[in-house]
């Protein structure tokens, strides 16, 4: 058990039988009345964010989570197969539990977050930025750097990313896995 005032970003708690991660918190001391914590909690299962207010001293059930690196091996239908980098154990994780799954290629390392008491996988995260090769895009024209116009490009994982007009097929680009946005060109 933990006190409400101990909630920080990234803290995992069990509330009404569901697991939530704290994504934002604020310690509020109004002029009148008791001090309280205003929090935004993200549901681990469906990703919904709820706002919840806790009185200081209120007891909450905390959940101990473990973060471990796993390597993506291959896709097996609806599940992705990952290997623990320390024990070489292979586990399946549903594709919808992996953030940035559209930009994941074989050999990529993800961080798997699991409940330490039950060894249940809560979710997996790709690194924030990843480097991908463009497999198809319309040819760029020399001098197309003056405007912010974007065109669609297909990367090696099959995902579509909007890139500037001067990017050509076969180039390496950096992509933000959270939003799918083009970050920059990578020198080979």
LUMKOL-40254 format. One record per residue (C-alpha): residue number from 0; x, y, z; residue in three letters. Coordinates in nm, 4 decimals, always signed. Layout:
NUM;X;Y;Z;ala
...
//
This chain:
0;+0.0000;+0.0000;+0.0000;unk
1;+0.1108;+0.3560;-0.0656;unk
2;-0.0153;+0.6995;+0.0275;unk
3;-0.1778;+0.9233;-0.2334;unk
4;+0.0900;+1.1909;-0.1908;unk
5;+0.3539;+0.9391;-0.3100;unk
6;+0.2083;+0.9227;-0.6639;unk
7;+0.4565;+1.0334;-0.9302;unk
8;+0.4672;+1.0070;-1.3105;unk
9;+0.5085;+0.6420;-1.4082;unk
10;+0.3669;+0.5043;-1.0814;unk
11;+0.1407;+0.2042;-1.1408;unk
12;-0.1630;+0.1564;-0.9150;unk
13;-0.4561;-0.0835;-0.8993;unk
14;-0.7874;+0.0999;-0.8821;unk
15;-1.1328;-0.0628;-0.9063;unk
16;-0.9688;-0.3875;-1.0242;unk
17;-0.7852;-0.2214;-1.3155;unk
18;-0.4234;-0.1156;-1.3569;unk
19;-0.3383;+0.2493;-1.4225;unk
20;-0.0151;+0.4412;-1.4841;unk
21;+0.0081;+0.7988;-1.3602;unk
22;+0.0814;+1.0289;-1.6552;unk
23;+0.0321;+1.3597;-1.4739;unk
24;-0.0071;+1.4689;-1.1113;unk
25;-0.0538;+1.7935;-0.9236;unk
26;-0.0341;+1.8536;-0.5490;unk
27;-0.3152;+2.1035;-0.4727;unk
28;-0.3391;+2.3062;-0.1523;unk
29;-0.6517;+2.5211;-0.1717;unk
30;-0.7022;+2.8236;+0.0524;unk
31;-0.9833;+2.6440;+0.2328;unk
32;-1.0190;+2.2725;+0.2834;unk
33;-0.7836;+1.9774;+0.2742;unk
34;-0.4844;+1.9224;+0.0489;unk
35;-0.5387;+1.6729;-0.2338;unk
36;-0.3679;+1.5168;-0.5378;unk
37;-0.5177;+1.5740;-0.8839;unk
38;-0.4014;+1.3003;-1.1215;unk
39;-0.4421;+1.1801;-1.4781;unk
40;-0.4273;+0.8016;-1.4958;unk
41;-0.3855;+0.5937;-1.8119;unk
42;-0.5577;+0.2559;-1.8238;unk
43;-0.3022;-0.0136;-1.9105;unk
44;-0.5496;-0.2294;-2.1043;unk
45;-0.7396;+0.0120;-2.3284;unk
46;-0.5265;+0.3290;-2.3055;unk
47;-0.8082;+0.5557;-2.1859;unk
48;-0.7021;+0.8456;-1.9653;unk
49;-0.9136;+0.9335;-1.6610;unk
50;-0.8826;+1.2183;-1.4141;unk
51;-0.8970;+1.1214;-1.0477;unk
52;-0.8646;+1.3171;-0.7251;unk
53;-0.7184;+1.1631;-0.4076;unk
54;-0.7134;+1.3061;-0.0563;unk
55;-0.3728;+1.3249;+0.1101;unk
56;-0.3200;+1.0197;+0.3297;unk
57;-0.5596;+0.8050;+0.1251;unk
58;-0.4228;+0.4509;+0.0850;unk
59;-0.3757;+0.3124;-0.2673;unk
60;-0.2682;-0.0306;-0.3862;unk
61;+0.0573;+0.0076;-0.5777;unk
62;+0.1738;-0.2441;-0.8368;unk
63;+0.5389;-0.3281;-0.8787;unk
64;+0.6319;-0.3319;-1.2461;unk
65;+0.9443;-0.4574;-1.4174;unk
66;+1.0928;-0.3162;-1.7375;unk
67;+1.3056;-0.5513;-1.9454;unk
68;+1.4526;-0.5332;-2.2959;unk
69;+1.3085;-0.7843;-2.5422;unk
70;+1.4051;-0.8367;-2.9065;unk
71;+1.1376;-0.8606;-3.1764;unk
72;+1.1789;-1.1868;-3.3684;unk
73;+0.8774;-1.2317;-3.5992;unk
74;+0.5010;-1.1955;-3.6406;unk
75;+0.2839;-1.5018;-3.5832;unk
76;-0.0675;-1.4044;-3.6909;unk
77;-0.2086;-1.1565;-3.4370;unk
78;+0.0824;-1.1935;-3.1955;unk
79;+0.4375;-1.0680;-3.2178;unk
80;+0.7060;-1.3023;-3.0829;unk
81;+0.9706;-1.1439;-2.8600;unk
82;+1.2825;-1.2895;-2.6967;unk
83;+1.4102;-1.1908;-2.3521;unk
84;+1.7669;-1.0650;-2.4039;unk
85;+1.8833;-1.2130;-2.0712;unk
86;+1.7151;-1.5567;-2.0526;unk
87;+1.6467;-1.6123;-2.4279;unk
88;+1.2880;-1.7083;-2.3378;unk
89;+1.0377;-1.6338;-2.6165;unk
90;+0.6958;-1.4829;-2.5419;unk
91;+0.4019;-1.3752;-2.7611;unk
92;+0.2626;-1.0235;-2.7162;unk
93;-0.0499;-0.9008;-2.8916;unk
94;+0.0225;-0.6344;-3.1546;unk
95;-0.2169;-0.3821;-2.9948;unk
96;-0.0107;-0.3865;-2.6709;unk
97;+0.3005;-0.2635;-2.8560;unk
98;+0.3277;+0.1147;-2.8992;unk
99;+0.4807;+0.1970;-3.2378;unk
100;+0.4235;-0.1565;-3.3714;unk
101;+0.3807;-0.0288;-3.7294;unk
102;+0.7465;+0.0799;-3.7343;unk
103;+0.8920;-0.2372;-3.5774;unk
104;+1.1258;-0.4540;-3.7853;unk
105;+1.3016;-0.7819;-3.7040;unk
106;+1.5811;-0.7412;-3.4512;unk
107;+1.4449;-0.4199;-3.2935;unk
108;+1.4674;-0.4032;-2.9146;unk
109;+1.1576;-0.2950;-2.7227;unk
110;+1.1028;-0.2337;-2.3529;unk
111;+0.8435;-0.4756;-2.2117;unk
112;+0.6629;-0.3647;-1.8954;unk
113;+0.5160;-0.6467;-1.6869;unk
114;+0.3426;-0.6889;-1.3511;unk
115;+0.6141;-0.8308;-1.1225;unk
116;+0.3732;-1.0298;-0.9034;unk
117;+0.1943;-1.2151;-1.1862;unk
118;+0.4456;-1.1804;-1.4756;unk
119;+0.1602;-1.0486;-1.6917;unk
120;+0.2749;-0.8310;-1.9814;unk
121;+0.1117;-0.4889;-1.9496;unk
122;+0.2519;-0.3285;-2.2651;unk
123;+0.5655;-0.2925;-2.4774;unk
124;+0.7264;+0.0288;-2.6050;unk
125;+0.9374;+0.0899;-2.9108;unk
126;+1.2215;+0.3404;-2.8737;unk
127;+1.0974;+0.6959;-2.9432;unk
128;+1.2934;+0.7213;-3.2697;unk
129;+1.3775;+0.4502;-3.5205;unk
130;+1.5622;+0.4455;-3.8532;unk
131;+1.3779;+0.3017;-4.1521;unk
132;+1.4501;+0.2675;-4.5251;unk
133;+1.2045;+0.4078;-4.7787;unk
134;+1.0857;+0.1329;-5.0153;unk
135;+0.8518;+0.3455;-5.2293;unk
136;+0.7775;+0.7140;-5.2851;unk
137;+0.7216;+0.9432;-5.5806;unk
138;+1.0526;+1.0784;-5.7130;unk
139;+1.1704;+1.4055;-5.5627;unk
140;+1.2730;+1.7038;-5.7676;unk
141;+1.5932;+1.8956;-5.7157;unk
142;+1.5254;+2.2235;-5.5366;unk
143;+1.2024;+2.1083;-5.3656;unk
144;+1.3229;+2.2261;-5.0261;unk
145;+1.1639;+2.5720;-5.0114;unk
146;+0.8166;+2.4650;-4.8944;unk
147;+0.6841;+2.2470;-4.6139;unk
148;+0.4891;+2.0251;-4.8547;unk
149;+0.4822;+1.6562;-4.7632;unk
150;+0.4228;+1.3441;-4.9720;unk
151;+0.3427;+0.9852;-4.8672;unk
152;+0.6267;+0.7303;-4.8516;unk
153;+0.6177;+0.3593;-4.7719;unk
154;+0.8903;+0.2351;-4.5367;unk
155;+1.0381;-0.1144;-4.5063;unk
156;+0.7824;-0.2221;-4.2424;unk
157;+0.4921;-0.1398;-4.4749;unk
158;+0.3811;+0.1705;-4.2840;unk
159;+0.3186;+0.5012;-4.4595;unk
160;+0.4983;+0.8156;-4.3425;unk
161;+0.4574;+1.1725;-4.4715;unk
162;+0.8006;+1.2994;-4.5839;unk
163;+0.9302;+1.6198;-4.7503;unk
164;+0.9348;+1.6346;-5.1321;unk
165;+1.3158;+1.6002;-5.1596;unk
166;+1.3249;+1.2514;-4.9979;unk
167;+1.3763;+0.9701;-5.2509;unk
168;+1.3296;+0.5944;-5.2594;unk
169;+1.6113;+0.3995;-5.0893;unk
170;+1.7010;+0.6747;-4.8396;unk
171;+1.7140;+0.6212;-4.4644;unk
172;+1.4882;+0.8387;-4.2496;unk
173;+1.4261;+0.8739;-3.8784;unk
174;+1.0634;+0.8317;-3.7635;unk
175;+0.8967;+0.9191;-3.4308;unk
176;+0.7298;+0.5884;-3.3303;unk
177;+0.4711;+0.7582;-3.1064;unk
178;+0.3186;+0.9767;-3.3787;unk
179;+0.4521;+0.8325;-3.7050;unk
180;+0.6026;+1.1685;-3.8018;unk
181;+0.9150;+1.2187;-4.0128;unk
182;+1.2021;+1.3454;-3.7939;unk
183;+1.4917;+1.3740;-4.0344;unk
184;+1.7170;+1.2169;-4.2931;unk
185;+1.9863;+0.9731;-4.1780;unk
186;+2.3265;+0.9765;-4.3454;unk
187;+2.4263;+0.6267;-4.4531;unk
//
